[in-house]
Amino acid sequence: MRQLEFDTIVVGSGLAGLAAAYHSSAYGRVAIVTKSELDTSNSWFAQGGIAAVTAADDAPEIHLQDTLAAGRGLCDYDAVEVLVTEGRERVRELIEAGMPFDRDAGGKILLGLEGGHTRRRILHAGGDATGRELTRFLLQKVVEKENIFAFEFTAVVRFLVRDGCVFGVQGLDFFTGENLLFRARAVIMATGGLSRVYSRSTNPHTATGDGIALAYQAGARIADLEFIQFHPTALYMPGDDAFLISEAVRGEGAWLLNSGGKRFMEGIHPMAELAPRDVVAYSIFREMHQRGDDCVYLSLSHLNAGKIQSRFGTIGQKLREYGLDMTRDRIPVAPAAHYMVGGIRTGLYGETNLRGLFVCGEAASTGVMGANRLASNSLLECLVYGKRASQKASELIPLQCKAEKMKSFAVSPDYENSFLELKNEIAGLMATKLGIIRTRQTMLGALNRLEAIAARFGEHKYDYNLLKIKNIADICRLIARAAITREESRGGHIRQDFPTEDPRFRVHIIQQKDMPVSFEPVKDKTEG
Ligand SMILES: Cc1cc2nc3c(=O)[nH]c(=O)nc-3n(C[C@H](O)[C@H](O)[C@H](O)COP(=O)(O)OP(=O)(O)OC[C@H]3O[C@@H](n4cnc5c(N)ncnc54)[C@H](O)[C@@H]3O)c2cc1C
C-alpha cells in the first residue's frame, strides 16, 4: 500500500474543504482527498446565497439574534458570535478578491431576503447559482497553489488512529483500485452532510454522511443528529429528484398555495411564507396531510416577471424542462431532506475530542445551528470555520506514529445490487419513520431494522459497497437513537407524542461509540 506524507489532509472538496485547504497551504503541503470530482458537492448546488452583514441598516448583533431565534434555544452563543463577526470579514475578503457577487446597475451589491432573517443580507451570484460561482472562485485559488495536491475519486474509508490520536486516513482510488495511506499532523474533515440517506432529498448522491460514520467508529463525539432540516419547497415530480426551489423565491414574494388555491401561511406565522424553515416545512406537511395531497404550490404570477427571470435563471431553466413557466404557472412543491444540523462535535476551532482530527462545514456540530439552521448561514460557516480549523491544525506537532499493516479495500461488482437494494430500503424507512413527524413507536421499529442491517454488515470484509451499507446503517441508527431520546418537539425535530418544547431538553444530545447517550449543556453568553 502506497504511503504519502503531507502536513495537512483535507477530506472533501466542498466550500469548507476548499477554504480549509486554501488556508492550510500557508502552513505546508496539503492533500485534498475527495470521493468524486473536485466540483461535486452540496456547495456547488447552493442557490440562494450567503448570509453576511454588509448593509448599513444591519449589524452583527442583529444577525446573531436572528440566528439564535431560528436555533430555538440550542445555539452555542460563542460559536454564533464568531460566525457573524468573522463571517463579515471573510465575505469582505471575498469581495476584495473579486468574487463576482450580483450587483445593481450602479455597482451596489444586491441583497436577498430569506426565511427567519429580519434584514436583507443574502449576497448571491449568478442569480441563483451562488454555490457554483463561490465554489468555482475558491477552487481557482486552490488549484493555483503549488503545495496543494488533489486526489479525486478517492474515498476515505478509515482513519489512522493511535491512542485516541488521528494521524492520517486510508483512501481507496476508484479508478485504479489502489489503496493509499495518507499521513499528516492533522486531518480536517469537510465531508458534508447526510441528507441523501432519505428517499426524498435535495442533496447530490455523495451526501451520505461517511465522515460522521468514520469519525464515530474512531471514537469522536457526535451531536444532535436528530435535527434534520427538511427544506419546505423542493420540486414535486413523482419519480424524479427533489430539485430545490430556493427560499430566495419566497424572499422575492412568492406565495404558498394549497390545492384549493388558498394562501395558508398567513394565519400560521407573522412572517407568513418567510417564517423559519421548520415552521414552513411542518405547515406544508400538515396542509398536505389534511387535504390528502402530495404537494402544495408556489405561485409567482403576481410578481415582476422580468426580475424573476433574471434572479432565478437556473430554477427557471429546470422548470422549463418540465414545461413550467415560473412567472406564470403554479410550481408543485413538497418538503425534502436538505441539511444535517448536527454532526461531529467541535470546539470553536473545529477541534474534536480526538487529537489531530478537525471538522468544518456541514459535517461539524460547532453549535451555530441550534435546532434549526437559519437560511444561508451554512456557506458562511464553511468559510469561517474552514479558516479557523486550518489555523489550529497548523499548531500541532506531528506524531511519529507508524501505520500498522492495513488491509486493502476493494470495490466488487458482486455487492453492487445488495448495496442499492439496502440503500433504497433504508431511505424509505428514514422517510416514513424518521421524517418530519416522529413517534416513539415507529422510530423503535425503524431502529430495530437498522440494528439488524448493521449487525449483518458489521464485518464488512473490506468491500467498499458493504462498508457503505454499514456506514449508512450506522448513521441512521445515530439519528434514530437521538430522535428517540429527545422527548420534545423543537426546531427540526417534531414528535407527535411530545408536541411541545421541554426545557429539560435544552441540551445537546451526544453519542460516542461504546458509551451511553449523554447530554451536554448549551453554551450561553458568559457575562463580563
Ligand atoms: C440544493 C442545495 C441548495 C443549498 N443552498 C444553500 C444556500 O443558498 N446557502 C447556504 O448557506 N447553504 C445552502 N445549502 C447548504 C450548503 O450548500 C451546504 O451546507 C454546504 O455547502 C456544505 O458544504 P461542505 O463543504 O461542508 O460540504 P459539501 O459541499 O457537501 O462537500 C462535501 C465533500 O466531501 C466529499 N466526501 C464525502 N464523503 C467523503 C469520503 N468518504 N471521502 C472523500 N470525500 C468525501 C464529497 O464528495 C464533497 O466533495 C444548500 C444545499 C443544497 C443541497
The ligand as an ORCA input file, in Angstrom:
! r2SCAN-3c Opt
* xyz 0 1
  C     -29.585     22.247     -3.381
  C     -28.938     22.938     -2.199
  C     -29.032     24.313     -2.077
  C     -28.431     24.963     -0.981
  N     -28.489     26.337     -0.913
  C     -27.792     26.963      0.079
  C     -27.696     28.386      0.117
  O     -28.228     29.091     -0.756
  N     -26.990     28.964      1.132
  C     -26.366     28.236      2.097
  O     -25.736     28.817      3.004
  N     -26.449     26.880      2.087
  C     -27.120     26.238      1.103
  N     -27.164     24.866      1.083
  C     -26.420     24.123      2.100
  C     -24.929     24.208      1.771
  O     -24.750     24.088      0.384
  C     -24.135     23.129      2.478
  O     -24.454     23.061      3.829
  C     -22.642     23.427      2.354
  O     -22.327     23.684      1.024
  C     -21.835     22.277      2.897
  O     -20.504     22.445      2.492
  P     -19.409     21.392      2.936
  O     -18.150     21.829      2.291
  O     -19.455     21.198      4.381
  O     -19.925     20.009      2.281
  P     -20.152     19.636      0.759
  O     -20.218     20.829     -0.092
  O     -21.298     18.695      0.700
  O     -18.830     18.834      0.392
  C     -18.559     17.564      0.939
  C     -17.396     16.950      0.197
  O     -16.928     15.785      0.857
  C     -16.728     14.745     -0.080
  N     -16.805     13.466      0.643
  C     -17.844     12.962      1.356
  N     -17.511     11.776      1.898
  C     -16.227     11.515      1.521
  C     -15.330     10.445      1.746
  N     -15.667      9.370      2.463
  N     -14.096     10.511      1.199
  C     -13.718     11.570      0.454
  N     -14.536     12.617      0.200
  C     -15.772     12.592      0.732
  C     -17.811     14.990     -1.119
  O     -17.561     14.325     -2.305
  C     -17.729     16.525     -1.217
  O     -16.656     16.910     -2.050
  C     -27.762     24.196      0.004
  C     -27.687     22.813     -0.120
  C     -28.251     22.180     -1.212
  C     -28.141     20.687     -1.324
*
